């Protein structure tokens, strides 16, 4: 199994907690929005989404151009599609958005 990380740039996710207590994460560069019951669930969903998006791009032959368009580079040469299983593990940055309720509480 090949491991592909990214040596330049982080995959940023904007995270907010909903009134229901669930967490929503949006990653504009990937065009993905996710929801999780808690932060652990959200992390698992993020890792799965990255794996699915990157695998699809690799299999379609578009991964390298997709990465370069976003200022990311693979840590080593990309494997040929279907040649071996690939695990994508880019650095992730969660940008936690405080809710209006939390901002109001902090202002008091």
Beta strands, then each sheet from edge to edge (+ up, - down):
strand 1: 2-4
strand 2: 11-17
strand 3: 23-27
strand 4: 32-36
strand 5: 86-88
strand 6: 92-97
sheet 1: 1+ 5+
sheet 2: 4+ 3- 2+ 6+
end
